[in-house]
Amino acid sequence: PGQLFKKTDITVEVNEFLIGIEDRIEEMLEVAARTSPPEILIGKHCNEPYSCPLKDRCWRFLPDNHIFNLYGSKDKAAELFNKGVLSIKDIPDWYNLNFKQKIQLECAKTEKPKINKSEILKFINSLEYPLYFLDFETFSTAIPLYEGVRPYQIIPFQYSIHILDAIDSQPSHYDFLAEGAEDPREELLLNLKYKIDETGSIIVYYESFERGVLKELAEAFPDYSQWIDSILTRIVDLYKPFGNFHYYHSSQKGSASVKNVLPAITDLSYEGMEIADGMAASVYFLYICGNYDINESRPAKEEVEKVRKSLIKYCGMDTGGMIHILRALVKEVE
Ligand code: SF4
């Protein structure tokens, strides 16, 4: 623990934060004692500094494609809301919107997706077969679980890879999910190395994450760094056509995340999946991986098996979903 913690005197900073705390506590107690909630309009404060758990309730009067889905500018959204604009389609034409926001307005009005065929075609033509659709699941903990790991270091414990020889061919699927309480990284790396041949694009969704994971692995396992460097040069980011709004559908609600894009462009979605996001995946993995406090009870074998199946299904959905997204893009430009 001596290496994990550092003693620093932050009394001055804390004292600054203490100014006004007593008044705010008094105010909060007064509000908590009321029988009805205060009349406060929704706005930026519902998401800052973090998303309020009461949004479902306070925001339910908003239409489906509401103004707070406006891409990239919470201030503009709040200003328009305060002027009485609830829906993106009702933004006045004269209002100063950026390029992506204009696309949102156009799609909301026409109820059709915006498709920039030439840019999408450029993206598709940049791909080199076979295609490797890759996704990692990771966790990071304040107290490192393994020797030589720093606080909050990202530790990959699972990957899924789908390999496609041609756009309409049957993909091969492989995955790795760590077992036990040992550091899973080297086994994962070795396993992955055998799945990826020397040519072909490696397709990920939101490349900075996968690149970050691979770079950290290269640092921790220098024997693999040359191989990892070669992998990094082959990465293609499927997020880009959506992040750049070369394809946009109103049902994405201003987001280019795979969770929003998949149901917008295909008939698939993550809805109803037991594990449906990366945070849940890492929490579930930590639950079953066996790094327990002696006071905590271990989940039963059946429970561990059930969680493993859900993790494999979730990560497989991320890479399988990418194939469906790419095929949908190809169809759009045919
Ligand atoms: S969602 Fe939360 S922050 Fe926003 S108005 Fe409701 S209670 Fe206040």
Residues whose N, C-alpha, C, O or C-beta is under 5 A from the ligand:
A	BS01	SF4	I40 L41 I42 H45 C46 C52 L54 K55 C58
